[in-house]
Amino acid sequence: MGIISWIILGLLAGAIAKILLPGRDPGGLVGTTLIGIVGAFIGGWAASHFFNHPVAKHFYDGATWISAIGGALVLLIVYRLLFGNSRSRR
């Protein structure tokens, strides 16, 4: 997969992570989108290095999607833990 595919996968993974983990995010839509993109890259890297599963060459591989969504979820949780109280709540 090329870099554009990973960005698109990250956008979708960020949206899915947001659906799976609803609530208020400190960064809003833009922050969640960026977390999804970075999470896709980190999830793909972790899958290929730690779980011995090479990154798929095509966009529709289930393991690639799971690793991207998992990476986005982990980053979203860490982001909420670190910066969750920095935004005023109404």
Secondary structure, 3 states (H helix, E strand, C coil): CCHHHHHHHHHHHHHHHHHHCCCCCCCHHHHHHHHHHHHHHHHHHHHHHCCCCCCCCCCCCHHHHHHHHHHHHHHHHHHHHHHCCCCCCC
